[in-house]
């Protein structure tokens, strides 16, 4: 069995790849900025599991203060969110999200994913 190399100490997370993420100490303006970006992510259909995941992604992006010692400025728009996420390989991002999620939130998401109906795909196709 592979040894778990994740280290979470105070405000620092070290991923199994060695990437070090320093969490930001959020201030009042970060809350406002997060909410503005979250509004851009929501759809007319209301909140669903995808919306919850988008919410968590934006909140996690705002929690990043530095990557490997390089300061990360809070995103001002969705383009900035994509640029910050580009600093991570796919598996690194999944690992980071899992490490920063509170355990009770992770358990609720796992339960929701297990209980959600399978997608039937598109019912109509263009010919």
N, C-alpha and C positions, 0 to 999 in steps of 0.2 A: 504494500500500500504506500502511495506517495505521501511524503511529509507535507503537511499544510504549512506553507511559508507566509501566509497572510499575517500581518502584524498591525493591530489597531491600538495606538497609544495616544491618549489625550486627543490632540488635534491632528494627528498624523496617521495616515493609512499607507502601508507598504503592500503593494500587490505581489502576487506570486512571481511576476515577471521582474520585480525589483523597482518598478515605478513607484515613486513616493508622492502621495497627494497630501497636501496640507489643507485642512479645512479652514474656511473663512469664518471669522466671527461675524455673524450677520448683525446688521444694525437696522434701524427703522426703515431707511430708504430701500433696503434690499427687499423688504416685504412688499412695498409698493411696486418696485420694479418686477418682482416675481409675478405679482398678480396681473400686471399689464401684459406680460408674456403669456401667462396662462389663459387670459382672455382671447389671445390670438390663436391658441391651440384648440379651443372649444368649438364644437360644431353645433348646428341647430338641433340636432337630435338629443341633446342633453348629455348627461354624464353616463358613460359606459366604461367597460374595462379598459378600452383603448384610451379614453379620456383620463382615467385614473393613472394609467401608465405615463401619459404625456405630462400630467401634473407632477408626478414623482421625478420624471426626467428633468424638468425645469427646476424643481427644488434642489435636486442633486447637483445640477450645473452651478446653481448659485452657492452651493456649499463649498465649491472648490476655490481655494485662495491661491494655491501654487501647485505646479506639477514639476517635480524634480528641481525644486528651488526657484523655478521661474514663475513670477507673479502672473496670475490670471485675473484680468479685470472682469467684473460682472457683465454679463451680456446685456446689450441694449435692444437687441432684436433677435429674430429667429436665425438670421444669418450668423450672428455671433455664437448662438447656441451650437450650430453645426460646426463652426470653426473650433470651438472648445472640444466638442466630441471627437473631432478629427485627430486630437492628440492621443486617442486611445485606439488600440486594436479592438475588434469586436468582443473577443473574450475578456479583455481587460475591462471594458465598460460593464459587461454583465457581472463580473466579479466585484467591481467597485459598487455598483448599485446594490448588490446583495449585501455587501459589508456595511453600507450606510443606512440601509432600511432598518427601522426598529423591528425586532423579532415578531411582535404582534401584527405589524403591518404585513410582513412577509407571509405569516401564517394565513391572514385573511386573503391575500392575493392568491396564494396557492389553493385555498379552498374555493375561491371564486373561479379560478381557472378550471378546477376539476368539475365544478358544477355548471359551467357554461355550456350551452348546446354547441355541437359541432356545426361549423359553417356548411351550408348547402351549396355554396358558390353562387355564381350569378345564374338566375333563372332564365335570363334571355341572353342570347349571343348575337353578335352582328354577323351577318353573312355577306 
